Amino acid sequence: MLPAFGLYSHIRNNRIRSGLLLAGLFLLVYVLTYAGALIAEAMTRDDTLDGYLRGAFGGLLTAFPWVTLGTGLWLAVAWKFHQGMIALLTGSHRVTREEEPKLYNLLENLCISRGLPMPRLSVMESEALNAFATGLNEEQYAVTVTRGLMGALTDAEMEAVLAHELTHIRNGDVRLMVIAVVIAGVVSFFGELMFRGLTRMSWRGSWRGGSSRPSSSSSSGGRKGGGGAAAIAILIAVVLILLSWFLSILIRFALSRSREYLADAGAVELTKNPDAMIGALLKISGRGELANVPSGLMEMCVDNPRSGFADLFATHPSIEDRIDALVRFAGGRRPEPAETVPHITGRPDADPSPSGTAPPHGPWG
């Protein structure tokens, strides 16, 4: 994370990089189309490897407008209905000022302080400690917090989490992540369809080497590539499908991971209270797993504990790294470790807190 004076330059540069990554996701859709055309070429006619590759390129050009239209329709459906689908997946429900006055007022005050439109406020009935923002435009933006988070955080900490999610909205992260997840879903969906189709055809002996295809000696006169060329073409297509799927995952992670530092910094800018953000992160750490929620949605949360193999596929920086950044660049302070707090012995009713008062609890439950 950069110092405060460089924050807006960092946001602008990050948006440019994210736009390039998002364009890369569109490119992956066309790579998948080429892979599908290559499989079709290898399974339907005899040719050399070069002939299969040229034929697949022609197939890509023919399918290009339809693939673009199909991807556009997929995005349009997601644009219109993604909020409803998220509500169904998470069981979250919209709340009003009358239902959650303190929570609503905190979010509204943050919006007023920066002249931001008020997003919808929702609550997810989960004991996990987490929050996320969704939406593609001002009419759709929503901030969702879990019931567990409401019960665990103080007013200042909850304000910091809400400010974190508002920063994601201000920076355009939410819109970008929703679109990226949708397009990555297209890549995964069509990649899986191709693999299933390829598996069925292989079992039925539909490609060269099976009973339904003529042998190279009878059909190619020794001039074609024969079964070897078809097998190589199919292998190339499989590699392209796997590569597209793998890159779509990496792109999603890149879009998410680099943004959390900016959102933490934005929360501090809005609240002027880095300690509250640090306190919220410490409480959320290790307690943010949302059961039965897809990974794409977890990537939008304040914390995503699904770190993957050796953190290689972690969508968020570690809580420790985020706290270190807040301490170094935002003037935050780590709370004293529990074991360093003096405890008065000999009194069963002694309070171990340094102020002599009970530790604060969230007023949200």
QUIFEN-V934435 format. One record per residue. N is the residue number from 1. RES is the residue in one small letter. OMEGA is omega in whole degrees, -180 to 180 (NA if undefined). Layout:
((N;RES;OMEGA) (N;RES;OMEGA))
//
This chain:
((1;m;-179) (2;l;174) (3;p;-172) (4;a;-176) (5;f;180) (6;g;-171) (7;l;-174) (8;y;174) (9;s;178) (10;h;179) (11;i;-179) (12;r;180) (13;n;-180) (14;n;177) (15;r;179) (16;i;179) (17;r;-179) (18;s;177) (19;g;177) (20;l;178) (21;l;180) (22;l;175) (23;a;176) (24;g;177) (25;l;176) (26;f;180) (27;l;-180) (28;l;177) (29;v;180) (30;y;174) (31;v;176) (32;l;178) (33;t;178) (34;y;179) (35;a;178) (36;g;178) (37;a;179) (38;l;176) (39;i;179) (40;a;179) (41;e;-176) (42;a;-176) (43;m;-174) (44;t;-180) (45;r;177) (46;d;179) (47;d;172) (48;t;179) (49;l;179) (50;d;178) (51;g;177) (52;y;-178) (53;l;178) (54;r;179) (55;g;178) (56;a;178) (57;f;175) (58;g;176) (59;g;177) (60;l;180) (61;l;179) (62;t;-176) (63;a;-172) (64;f;-178) (65;p;-179) (66;w;177) (67;v;178) (68;t;179) (69;l;-180) (70;g;178) (71;t;177) (72;g;178) (73;l;178) (74;w;179) (75;l;-179) (76;a;178) (77;v;179) (78;a;-180) (79;w;-175) (80;k;-167) (81;f;-173) (82;h;180) (83;q;178) (84;g;179) (85;m;178) (86;i;179) (87;a;178) (88;l;-178) (89;l;-174) (90;t;-175) (91;g;-179) (92;s;180) (93;h;-179) (94;r;179) (95;v;-180) (96;t;177) (97;r;-179) (98;e;-177) (99;e;-180) (100;e;-172) (101;p;-177) (102;k;179) (103;l;-180) (104;y;-179) (105;n;177) (106;l;-180) (107;l;-179) (108;e;-180) (109;n;177) (110;l;180) (111;c;180) (112;i;-177) (113;s;180) (114;r;179) (115;g;-178) (116;l;173) (117;p;-179) (118;m;175) (119;p;174) (120;r;-180) (121;l;-178) (122;s;178) (123;v;175) (124;m;-177) (125;e;180) (126;s;178) (127;e;176) (128;a;179) (129;l;-179) (130;n;178) (131;a;178) (132;f;176) (133;a;179) (134;t;176) (135;g;-179) (136;l;177) (137;n;-175) (138;e;180) (139;e;-175) (140;q;-173) (141;y;179) (142;a;174) (143;v;-178) (144;t;175) (145;v;179) (146;t;177) (147;r;178) (148;g;179) (149;l;179) (150;m;-179) (151;g;-173) (152;a;-172) (153;l;171) (154;t;179) (155;d;-177) (156;a;180) (157;e;178) (158;m;177) (159;e;179) (160;a;179) (161;v;177) (162;l;178) (163;a;176) (164;h;-179) (165;e;176) (166;l;178) (167;t;175) (168;h;178) (169;i;-180) (170;r;-175) (171;n;-178) (172;g;-179) (173;d;-174) (174;v;179) (175;r;-177) (176;l;-179) (177;m;179) (178;v;-180) (179;i;-180) (180;a;180) (181;v;180) (182;v;-179) (183;i;175) (184;a;175) (185;g;176) (186;v;-180) (187;v;-179) (188;s;-177) (189;f;-178) (190;f;175) (191;g;178) (192;e;177) (193;l;-180) (194;m;180) (195;f;179) (196;r;179) (197;g;179) (198;l;179) (199;t;180) (200;r;-178) (201;m;179) (202;s;-180) (203;w;-180) (204;r;-180) (205;g;-174) (206;s;-180) (207;w;-172) (208;r;-174) (209;g;177) (210;g;-175) (211;s;-175) (212;s;-180) (213;r;178) (214;p;-180) (215;s;-177) (216;s;-178) (217;s;-178) (218;s;-173) (219;s;-174) (220;s;179) (221;g;178) (222;g;-178) (223;r;-179) (224;k;-176) (225;g;-180) (226;g;-177) (227;g;180) (228;g;180) (229;a;179) (230;a;179) (231;a;179) (232;i;179) (233;a;179) (234;i;178) (235;l;177) (236;i;180) (237;a;179) (238;v;178) (239;v;179) (240;l;179) (241;i;179) (242;l;180) (243;l;179) (244;s;180) (245;w;-178) (246;f;-180) (247;l;178) (248;s;177) (249;i;-180) (250;l;180) (251;i;177) (252;r;-180) (253;f;180) (254;a;179) (255;l;-175) (256;s;-168) (257;r;-175) (258;s;-175) (259;r;-175) (260;e;177) (261;y;180) (262;l;179) (263;a;176) (264;d;179) (265;a;178) (266;g;177) (267;a;178) (268;v;179) (269;e;-178) (270;l;-172) (271;t;-175) (272;k;-174) (273;n;180) (274;p;-179) (275;d;179) (276;a;178) (277;m;178) (278;i;179) (279;g;179) (280;a;-180) (281;l;179) (282;l;180) (283;k;-178) (284;i;-174) (285;s;178) (286;g;-177) (287;r;-174) (288;g;-176) (289;e;177) (290;l;-176) (291;a;174) (292;n;178) (293;v;-179) (294;p;-176) (295;s;-180) (296;g;178) (297;l;177) (298;m;180) (299;e;-180) (300;m;-174) (301;c;175) (302;v;177) (303;d;177) (304;n;-177) (305;p;178) (306;r;-170) (307;s;-180) (308;g;-175) (309;f;175) (310;a;179) (311;d;180) (312;l;-178) (313;f;177) (314;a;-180) (315;t;-180) (316;h;168) (317;p;178) (318;s;177) (319;i;180) (320;e;180) (321;d;180) (322;r;178) (323;i;178) (324;d;179) (325;a;179) (326;l;178) (327;v;-175) (328;r;-170) (329;f;-176) (330;a;178) (331;g;179) (332;g;179) (333;r;174) (334;r;176) (335;p;179) (336;e;175) (337;p;-175) (338;a;-176) (339;e;-180) (340;t;-180) (341;v;-178) (342;p;180) (343;h;-178) (344;i;-177) (345;t;176) (346;g;178) (347;r;-177) (348;p;-178) (349;d;-177) (350;a;179) (351;d;-178) (352;p;-178) (353;s;-175) (354;p;-177) (355;s;-178) (356;g;178) (357;t;-179) (358;a;179) (359;p;-176) (360;p;174) (361;h;-179) (362;g;-180) (363;p;-171) (364;w;-173) (365;g;NA))
//
